Amino acid sequence: MEFLLMIKNWHLYVITDEQLSKGRSHAEIARSAIEGGADVIQLRDKSASSRKLYEDALAMIESGATRLGASASAKIMAEAGAG
């Protein structure tokens, strides 16, 4: 129930996908999304290695992403500092 209450406060949930972004990186997408008012950003890359997902998550956090989700291992995201 607590999770659903948190979702209720979200206005914009962005999913990054480098294959659909016309050459923009996950971090660039995240930066633009944050500037546009995104509440949550999800890193999505089904073909990336664990290492690349980790590096992309770090870059997104450095871009200012504070609420970061992923279609990836929770362990990878925790190691990158996503929360």
C-alpha positions as CSV (number, residue, x, y, z in Angstrom):
1,M,0.0,0.0,0.0
2,E,2.8,2.4,0.8
3,F,4.2,1.9,-2.7
4,L,0.9,2.8,-4.3
5,L,0.7,6.0,-2.2
6,M,4.1,7.0,-3.5
7,I,3.0,6.3,-7.1
8,K,0.0,8.5,-6.6
9,N,2.3,11.5,-6.1
10,W,4.1,11.0,-9.5
11,H,3.2,13.2,-12.3
12,L,5.8,12.2,-14.9
13,Y,7.5,8.8,-15.2
14,V,10.2,8.6,-18.0
15,I,11.6,5.4,-19.4
16,T,15.0,5.8,-21.1
17,D,15.9,3.7,-24.2
18,E,19.0,4.6,-26.2
19,Q,17.7,2.6,-29.2
20,L,14.7,5.0,-29.5
21,S,16.5,8.2,-28.5
22,K,18.1,9.2,-31.8
23,G,21.7,8.9,-30.4
24,R,21.1,10.4,-26.9
25,S,22.6,8.6,-24.0
26,H,20.6,7.5,-20.9
27,A,22.2,10.3,-19.0
28,E,21.2,12.9,-21.6
29,I,17.6,11.6,-21.6
30,A,17.6,11.7,-17.8
31,R,18.9,15.3,-17.7
32,S,16.2,16.5,-20.1
33,A,13.6,14.6,-18.2
34,I,14.6,16.2,-14.9
35,E,14.6,19.6,-16.5
36,G,11.1,18.8,-17.8
37,G,9.8,17.9,-14.3
38,A,10.1,14.1,-14.3
39,D,9.4,12.5,-10.9
40,V,10.9,9.1,-11.7
41,I,13.3,7.9,-14.4
42,Q,13.6,4.2,-15.4
43,L,16.8,3.0,-17.1
44,R,15.8,0.5,-19.8
45,D,18.3,-1.4,-21.9
46,K,17.5,-5.0,-22.4
47,S,20.7,-5.7,-24.5
48,A,23.3,-4.0,-22.2
49,S,25.7,-5.9,-20.0
50,S,25.6,-5.6,-16.2
51,R,28.7,-3.4,-16.4
52,K,27.1,-1.0,-18.9
53,L,23.9,-0.8,-16.9
54,Y,25.9,0.0,-13.8
55,E,27.9,2.7,-15.6
56,D,24.7,4.2,-17.2
57,A,23.0,4.2,-13.8
58,L,25.9,6.1,-12.3
59,A,25.9,8.6,-15.2
60,M,22.1,9.2,-14.7
61,I,22.6,9.8,-11.0
62,E,25.4,12.2,-11.7
63,S,22.9,14.0,-14.1
64,G,20.6,14.6,-11.1
65,A,18.3,11.5,-11.2
66,T,17.2,11.0,-7.6
67,R,14.4,8.5,-8.2
68,L,15.8,5.9,-10.5
69,G,14.3,2.6,-11.4
70,A,15.5,0.0,-13.9
71,S,14.7,-3.0,-15.9
72,A,17.8,-4.5,-14.4
73,S,19.0,-6.4,-11.4
74,A,18.2,-4.7,-8.1
75,K,21.8,-5.5,-7.1
76,I,23.2,-3.5,-10.0
77,M,21.0,-0.5,-9.2
78,A,21.9,-0.7,-5.4
79,E,25.6,-0.8,-6.2
80,A,25.2,2.3,-8.4
81,G,23.4,4.1,-5.6
82,A,19.9,4.3,-7.1
83,G,17.1,4.7,-4.7
